[in-house]
Amino acid sequence: MDPIYVTGHRNPDTDSIVAAMAYAALRNAVGDREYEAACLGRVSDETQMVLDRFGFQPPKRITDMYTQVRDLDFDTPPFLSPAVTVDRGWFLLQEYRSVHAIPVVNEDGTLFGLLSRDDVANYHMSMVDGGNLDAVPLFNLLSVLDGKILNEAGELTDTVAGEVIIALPQSRESLLNFRQNSIVICGDQPEMIKKALEANVSCVIVCQAELQAELREMETKTCIIATPHDAYRAARLLFLSTPVGRICRITEPISFHLENRVDEVREQVLKYRYPCYPILDEKEKVVGVLTRYHLLRPRRKRVVLVDHNEASQSVPGLEEAEILEIIDHHRLADIQTNNPIYVRNEPVGSTNTIIASMFQDKGILPSEKMAGMMAAAILSDTVMFKSPTCTPQDVRAAERMARIANISLEELGRDIFTSALENRTAEELLYADYKEFHIAGHDFAVAQVTCVDSPKMLERKDEFLPLMKNLQKTRGFSVVILMLTDVLKEGTQVIYAGDEETVRQAFGAEPKGNAVFLPHIMSRKKQIVPMLSALWG
């Protein structure tokens, strides 16, 4: 079963990462074992500290949700060695009738070529006018003829080649002058066989007959093979002993890799119009074959969105995925689905508050470590309960999780917000908790750094501003805002790049030097973004 990814937003914060892990754990605990937590970006130092404290590894990082070749129900027929007989190849083509061609692979599993029914048919037709068998391994010959070696010379033979002759009755004396480069097919014809052995032909195939001891022991270089098939069938089977590596298509076969996007593959298929295409993995080994039919109904990746419901904040390629659920505490945005889905959106300060209540609804108690991590996420997102987004429900959920984990919320909050921010570059801080928005025709970005000493962080303004101005210019944003939210001061120092008048009117404060302090402003979601929305209508 393909995984169902549970993922938060890009540039994930602690609430986003922990929400994905907690919800996946909840669903797996009730028997839905395919849920897997994932993240879309670098795990912040704060989040890593929380993960380390409670003994968790970061979730799997994914880069997109585009439908790939690996999501298709492509064919996986048996693969052939180039040394396998045409007879064996034809047998598999008949057994797997829905497969247009069977991959021929080297010993290491890499692609050698493709064997199709057309290749076998063309080879058969080329044998109609000719009658010469190119050198084939003796083992191949014995395999297709169900043959048995009858003499010592046969034990010393490795390959068989020559003009194929079905010997007529020995009254036709003209046929008794065999050339050495001949393969003679006969029945119970001792004199004919003797002449062939004396001529040292390449091979004598005795059909449905016993061979006298004196002929088996005769001094000769000729390989003698007995077969239970009649002469007509033996002659046909001879040519099926040819290795498939000689007749399969090996001239630049178009192939695809598991990670190739389906929309790109579709363009190539329309361009070349081959019946089928080999599929390779990351080590260039063949894993299957693809036809146009497989492109009609690809399996879409499945995803649950937590802590966001806005396309610009979600995984690239989301439009090609199947969204199963949304669990969030932000405003409803622009994500659309093809089918009705489960949505749980509550006006609380943390997504983990919602998930904590879902554990309660299911009658399941999270583990001590998971509960501790969920308490940390609630503290982080509500800024130790001082954010205006914080509700009594957040406080109760955090306290309950803390009791389960047997930890102190005060100690945990202090550890979270006294992380060594000074050791991180300005770019790392800017993008650690960064989100983009589109409201009333305006594109803008708001980043947030939560700290306990905003004046010290403000000293790095000259590091932040060039990055923000470049971002505003290259992305065409109306404004780029960095919130330095101070837990102790219960306010936010705003650094901005963009129109000063926009900042003045939106926040009702007088900016100076691309910065302004906003008392009692703690939330991007509930204060900064609504203020800009109100300004732009």
Helices and strands as residue ranges (DSSP letters): E 4-7, H 14-29, E 35-39, H 45-54, E 60-61, G 69-71, H 86-95, E 101-105, E 111-116, H 117-129, E 132-137, H 138-145, E 148-149, H 152-155, E 159-166, G 173-176, E 182-186, H 190-198, E 203-207, H 213-216, E 223-227, H 231-239, G 244-246, E 256-257, H 262-272, E 277-280, E 286-290, G 292-295, E 302-306, G 311-313, G 318-320, E 322-328, E 342-345, H 351-362, H 368-381, H 392-405, H 409-417, G 421-423, H 426-432, E 434-439, E 442-451, H 454-458, H 461-475, E 479-486, E 491-498, H 500-507, E 515-519, I 524-528, H 529-536
